[in-house]
Amino acid sequence: MPAIWYHANSFRELDEMPVPEKIGTCSWITSGINRTANHRQRLAFLQQVQQVDTLKVDIYGRNLPPQVQSTGEVKNKWHGMAPYYYNLAVENYIDNNWYVSEKLWDSLLAWCLPIYYGGAAADKLLPPGSFFKIAQLR
């Protein structure tokens, strides 16, 4: 099982806390893992995101390539998501109609609108308009 980041907040905390103050536009929590072709595609997309001057995406992550302009590492995903309106939720594997990782749910739990790259399962599990879907990484 891979090492997974997650919200360290309890369900009780998430249920009882107010909507967090949103001060940033978009964040992305990712890693520098590059073992598969899908990992490398995600890293190539990460470099493209950072090359577009008009996109303001704060990148948090572990073991990122040296050329990535990272905001730092977070131990609790909440701190890298809650202050943002949007969160990039990019799956490493999208060819399964029944798979959605924690990335999508973590965005929603932090009151972010996910910008999601993933398979068709999210469309089956969530109502239209609850996330933006990226059709393909370029």
Secondary structure, 3 states (H helix, E strand, C coil): CCCCCCCCCCHHHHHHCCCCCCCEEEEEEEECCCCCHHHHHHHHHHHHHHHCCCCCEEEEEECCCCCCCEEECCCCHHHHHCCEEEEEEECCCCCCCCCCCHHHHHHHHCCCEEEEECCCHHHHHCCCCCCEECCCCC
